[in-house]
Amino acid sequence: MRRPGPSPKIRELAIQLLDYEAANPGDVNIPAVLCVSEKLRRPLSTLMGNTGFRSLMARSLTLAKAQVPGLDAVQVTPDGSLEGLSDPSNNDQHAQTGAMLIAQLLELLVTFIGEGLMLSLVLDAWPDFTAIRYLGEKRS
């Protein structure tokens, strides 16, 4: 049985985060998906340790690989960071794979700690990110 994947709301949040990072790059040579995963790695590693975050990221990657092609070369390092996403040769495909990976990570966080805490972690990592569309859907 194939798992359906992240909810549309979680996918939209992942896309918003990636778009936000792409529009506000600290280093233009680093793909947005790496920036997003690094910003989430810091607080989550504090919360669950490097091993816990690595396990969460590895599971997210496994789930994302089942949904979209293009992640076969990606690996999770022992500290939980990602390797193999450094060359976005096809921007559309790269954005799609990055969005699925981040969406899977966010969906797992919702499963383990709930939507409210996941959103709180996101807003702590991106204090200038308002997530208006995400919050608007939640309140409707």
C-alpha positions in Angstrom: 0.0 0.0 0.0 1.4 3.4 -1.0 1.3 6.2 1.6 -0.6 9.2 0.3 2.0 11.8 1.2 1.8 15.1 3.0 -1.4 17.0 3.2 -2.0 19.8 0.7 -1.7 22.3 3.5 1.7 20.9 4.6 2.9 20.9 1.0 1.9 24.5 0.6 3.7 25.5 3.7 6.9 23.7 2.5 6.6 25.6 -0.8 6.2 28.9 1.0 9.3 28.2 3.1 11.3 27.3 0.0 10.1 30.4 -1.8 10.9 32.6 1.2 14.4 31.2 1.4 14.9 31.5 -2.4 13.8 35.2 -2.2 16.0 35.9 0.8 19.2 33.9 0.1 22.1 34.2 2.5 24.3 32.4 -0.1 23.0 32.2 -3.7 25.0 29.0 -4.3 23.1 27.1 -1.6 19.7 25.6 -2.7 16.7 26.7 -0.7 16.0 23.2 0.5 19.4 23.0 2.2 18.7 26.4 3.9 15.3 25.2 5.1 16.6 21.9 6.4 19.5 23.6 8.2 17.2 26.1 9.8 15.0 23.3 11.1 17.9 21.2 12.1 19.1 23.6 14.7 16.1 23.7 17.0 15.1 20.1 16.3 18.6 18.8 17.2 18.4 20.8 20.4 15.0 19.2 21.1 15.8 15.6 20.1 19.5 15.4 19.6 21.5 14.9 16.4 20.6 11.3 16.3 16.9 12.0 16.6 17.0 14.6 14.0 19.0 12.4 11.7 16.5 9.7 12.0 13.6 12.1 11.3 15.4 13.5 8.3 16.3 10.0 7.0 12.6 8.9 7.3 11.5 12.1 5.5 14.0 11.4 2.7 12.8 7.8 2.4 9.2 8.9 2.2 10.0 11.7 -0.3 12.0 9.2 -2.5 8.8 7.1 -2.9 6.9 10.2 -4.1 9.2 11.9 -6.5 12.2 11.0 -8.6 15.5 12.8 -8.3 16.4 12.1 -4.7 18.4 8.9 -5.2 21.7 10.7 -4.8 20.7 12.5 -1.6 21.9 11.2 1.7 21.6 12.3 5.3 24.9 12.8 7.0 25.6 11.7 10.6 24.8 15.2 11.9 21.4 15.2 10.0 22.4 17.6 7.2 21.8 16.7 3.5 24.3 15.8 0.9 23.7 15.5 -2.8 21.4 18.5 -3.4 24.1 21.0 -4.1 23.6 21.3 -7.9 20.1 22.4 -8.9 20.6 21.6 -12.6 16.9 21.5 -13.3 15.2 24.2 -11.3 11.6 22.9 -11.7 12.5 19.3 -10.7 14.8 20.6 -7.9 12.0 22.7 -6.5 9.6 19.8 -6.6 11.9 17.4 -4.9 12.9 19.9 -2.3 9.3 20.7 -1.6 8.4 17.1 -1.1 11.3 16.5 1.2 10.5 19.5 3.4 6.8 18.6 3.3 7.5 15.1 4.5 9.6 16.5 7.3 6.9 18.9 8.4 4.2 16.1 8.1 6.3 13.9 10.4 6.6 16.7 12.9 2.8 17.2 12.8 2.5 13.4 13.5 4.9 13.4 16.4 4.4 16.8 18.1 1.2 18.2 16.6 0.4 21.0 14.2 0.6 23.8 16.7 4.1 22.9 17.9 5.4 22.3 14.4 4.1 25.7 13.3 5.7 27.3 16.4 9.1 25.8 15.5 8.7 27.1 11.9 7.9 30.6 13.1 10.8 30.5 15.6 13.2 29.5 12.8 11.8 32.2 10.5 10.6 35.1 12.7 10.0 37.3 9.6 7.9 34.6 7.9 4.2 35.2 8.5 2.7 31.9 7.1 -0.5 34.0 6.4 -1.8 31.6 3.8 -1.2 28.6 6.1 -2.7 30.2 9.1 -5.6 31.4 7.0 -6.5 27.9 5.9 -6.2 26.6 9.5 -8.7 29.2 10.8 -11.3 28.9 8.0 
